[in-house]
Amino acid sequence: MYPKVEINLAKIKDNAQRIVSLTKRNGINVWGVTKGVKGDPEVAKKMLEAGVRGLADSRIENLKRLSDLDTELMLLRSPMLSQVEQVIDYADISLNSELEVIKQLNQAAVKKEQIHKIILMVDLGDRREGVLPNNVLQIVKKIETLSNIKLVGLGTNLACFMGILPSKDKMKELIRLKDEVEKELNITLDMISGGNSSSLPLLLDDNYQAQINQLRIGETILLGREVPSGNAFPGTITNTVKLKAEIIELRQKPTSTKGQQGENAFGEKKEIIDKGVRQRAILAVGKQDIDPTGLIPSQDGIIIEGASSDHLIVDVTERENVVVGSILEFELNYPCLLRALTSPYVDVEYFNNNG
Ligand SMILES: *Cc1c(COP(=O)(O)O)cnc(C)c1O
């Protein structure tokens, strides 16, 4: 069945091993982040075999898919108030930044007679989730009064919204806050969760002294790519997943066109570039399943022209032996992979070879 995503489990395991050994050198535990593959248990098992400390995902639905695996599960996105009970059931640890949510998690944990662990997120400049550094002490004092919540650490997330990059200074600030909290409240915080894949380049410097002890890694394990550049990360493999889609129309078409031009169905105004008559193929996959700007052809002679909801338009003039029914192959970037695996119209197939 097409479209189809092929996932190479052996390559993802190789990547996870590389990241685990790189971080171990620095005294850092890795939590394998599975949201890019919709919490796929097969992929998660490979991460665990490679030695990740636990599994993390932004969605409860994905953590549910992982609940049979023998490991700790972490919820990455601050819980919705409407989900606190499920969070207690399916997550051992959650990342939090709202006192009201933490209070309601506590109530749910009391009801279920459980202790729920949390990491308090601090916004060190990326302006997505997190309390501001000045407010950390104040909120920690309130958390410490809650009977069934155990604050196990501080965390931060960078490079996701404003593109503010992890740095030695940002990590120092997190450590400073940890020291302050420990001293002021006379508690120990075991987890200093320093970031995501974008923190890994720092570790390539042999002189780097990481004082953080946890990273949450998805993209560089799943796709072997450095964040945010998208370049190959040293020592990892990038062709871990492949999208295959089928040609449903193949025709010589002029690239110029006539008529009054408005915006297309997605509010974009396409520039008309006259490249003469070209061999155009339409593939049965679209924006519902992929992001055309996140596809990279893995065969020669394929140029992506764009997509609508259900059609991907490619130029195959330079490619031989293409007919209606031919299958073309692409690599996917992280947002595109995420979209493909959450589309009910895309099949998944697993491979397990290193070739
Ligand atoms: C998605 C996410 C991660 C993992 O990010 P990658 O770039 O895939 O490594 C880590 N932490 C949080 C809070 C996230 O939302």
The ligand as an SDF file (V2000), in Angstrom:
LIG
                    3D

 15 15  0  0  0  0  0  0  0  0999 V2000
   10.3720   17.6380   21.2000 C   0  0  0  0  0  0  0  0  0  0  0  0
   11.0190   17.8830   22.4820 C   0  0  0  0  0  0  0  0  0  0  0  0
   12.2960   17.3660   22.7350 C   0  0  0  0  0  0  0  0  0  0  0  0
   13.0800   16.5890   21.6960 C   0  0  0  0  0  0  0  0  0  0  0  0
   13.5390   17.4460   20.6840 O   0  0  0  0  0  0  0  0  0  0  0  0
   14.4790   16.9330   19.4930 P   0  0  0  0  0  0  0  0  0  0  0  0
   14.8910   18.1510   18.7840 O   0  0  0  0  0  0  0  0  0  0  0  0
   13.6570   16.0050   18.7030 O   0  0  0  0  0  0  0  0  0  0  0  0
   15.6330   16.2360   20.1310 O   0  0  0  0  0  0  0  0  0  0  0  0
   12.8500   17.5970   23.9740 C   0  0  0  0  0  0  0  0  0  0  0  0
   12.1850   18.3110   24.9160 N   0  0  0  0  0  0  0  0  0  0  0  0
   10.9630   18.8280   24.7030 C   0  0  0  0  0  0  0  0  0  0  0  0
   10.3190   19.6020   25.7890 C   0  0  0  0  0  0  0  0  0  0  0  0
   10.3490   18.6390   23.4760 C   0  0  0  0  0  0  0  0  0  0  0  0
    9.1260   19.1490   23.2720 O   0  0  0  0  0  0  0  0  0  0  0  0
  1  2  1  0
  2  3  1  0
  2 14  2  0
  3  4  1  0
  3 10  2  0
  4  5  1  0
  5  6  1  0
  6  7  2  0
  6  8  1  0
  6  9  1  0
 10 11  1  0
 11 12  2  0
 12 13  1  0
 12 14  1  0
 14 15  1  0
M  END
$$$$
